[in-house]
Structure formats: C-alpha cells, structure tokens
C-alpha cells in the first residue's frame, strides 16, 4: 500500500528559546553595483526560554548582503548557557520588508514580525552533552528588530 501526499506528516514547531542580540553600528564594506556587503559586530545579549537560559557573548557578527529588495544574512556568534556550556551558532537567513515597514522600523516603532520576512535557519555546535540536541536537530528562527536589539525566537522543527 502506498500513501498519498495527504497522509504524509506535516512539520510541527516547538519554541525553545529567544535570543536578544545587541549589535554595534553597521559597517558598509561594499562589493559591486548589484550587491552590497555589510558587517555588524555582536556585542552581547541574552538567551531566555524553556529549553535554555544564558547570554550571548560579545564575539562574532553578522555579514549580510543586500541584493535588490532582499538581504541575505550570515551571522556567527557564541552562546553561553547558564551552566557555563558554550554553544556556537551559525545563523543564516533572509530579510525583506516593504518601504513602509522599513520607515516604521527606522523610526523605532515596534512592527509585528508577521509584517515582514525575517527568517533564519541556525546550525548549532557544542561539546556539551546537555545541549547536544541543538547540534543534532533542525531549527528555524523568526526574527524582529525590537528597540535596537535583534530578537530571534528559535523553534525546533519536528
């Protein structure tokens, strides 16, 4: 017996934690007329949630490329769990917003993350046995700009 596509399972998501990242001023590196490379240093932050609590260490950064209306993100930084375990995160994704949303964000207004596309796919690494599950599963992130911090809610994809 073969199953139809309607019988196949749909993915589910479980919230694991939110990372609130502090960043330095943006540096415009440049590249070509069609795309512009930028860098933002990560200066710290917090991790809170049901599966982990800790801090974002002041190391790493986000290299992002603007191509037309879409920004390709490539961030790498380190989390320290409350018990001292270190977790490396490589977080890639995409950002896109219409000009009206961009203007509201630039004015410091809170904009619901459903109003713009700011999604990531993190990959974690750690030697900690307690957090090994992070390095052995797939996660997705929903990001937003919140009061000058980059906030990313991470979900375990089942």
N, C-alpha and C positions, 0 to 999 in steps of 0.2 A: 504494500500500500504506500503510495506517495502522498505527501502532504501538500496542500495548496499554500500559496503565499499567505493567505488569510489565517492559516493555522500557525504560522511562524511567530515566535515571541517578539514582542516589542520591547525596546530597551526601557529600563527604569533608572531613575537617578535618586541617589541619597546624598543629602547635604553632609559634608564632612567638616569644613571649616571655612572661615573668611580670613583673607589676608588683607591688611590695610597697609599699603606701602607709601612711605614718604620718599619724595624724589627731589633732586636738585634741579636747577634751571637746565632747560634744554640746550644742547649744543647742535648747531646745524653744520654737518660735515660736508654735505653736497655729494653729487655723483654725476648726474647728467641732466639734460633738459627734460627728460621724461620721468625721472625719479630723483628723490632727494633723501639721503640718509641722515638720520638724526641719532643722537645719543642722549640718554638721561641716566644719571647715576642714581642708584638706590641708596638712600641714606638711613634706612631703618624702617621700623613698623611693628605691627602686632599680628598675631595669629590667634583667633578665638573660634571655638566651635565644639561640637560634641565629641569629635574624634581626636582633637589635638589643640593645645594652647601653647603659645610661645611667642617668640619675637622674630622679626626679620632683621638679619644682621646688616650693618652698613657696608656691604660689599656687593659688587655686581652692578648690573644696569640693564637698560632696555635699548637695544639698537632697533630702530624702526625706519621703514622705508615708505615714503609717500609715493603712490603711483595713481595718478588721477584722483578719484574720489575715495580710494581705499588705502588704508595704511596696513602694512604687514608688520607684525610685531615679533620680536625675538628677544626675550628677557631671560637673564640667568642670574640667580641670586641664591642665598643660603638662609634656611630657616633653622632656628634653634628651639626645639621643643622644651617644655617646662622642666623635663627631667635631664636636660643637657644634650640630648641626641641632636646631631646635625643632619639636616636633610637638604640636599642640593635640588634645586628646581630649575628646569629649562621650560619656559612657558612661551609657546608660540601661538599666534592667533591673528585676528583681523579686527580692524576698527573702521566703521563707516557711519557717517551722520550727515543729515541734510543741513544746509546753511542755517536754517532757523534754530536747529538744535545746537549747532556749533556756537551760534551767537549767545544762546542761553547759558551754555557751559562756560564760555569765556567771561560772561557777566557774573559767574559764581553761583548761578541758580542751580538748584537740585533738579536733575532731569531723570525721570524714571528710566531704568536700563532697558525697558521694552521699546523706548522711543528711538534707540539707535543700536547698531550692531557692534558689539564689543565682546567677542568670544575668544576663548583660548583653549588649548589642548596641552596641559602640562605633562612633563615626564619627571618623575622623582627618582633620586638615588640616595641610598643611605646604607650604612653598615648596621644600623640599629635593628635588632630583631623585633622590637616593639612596633616599629614603623615600616617593617619590610613590606607590608600590604600596600603601601604607597608606591613602591617600586615594582609591584607585580600586578597592577591593575590599571585600567584606563580611566581617566578623569576628564571632565570638561569644566571650564570656568566661564562665569558670567561676570563681566567687569563693568565698572562705572567710575566716573570721576565724582568724588564726594569731598567737597571742602578742601581741595588741593591734594588730597590723597587719592591714589589709585586703589580701589577696593575690588577684590576678586572673590566671589563665592565659588568654592570648588565642590563639585559633585562627582561621586563615584558612579560610573556608568556600569550598570549590570545588564 
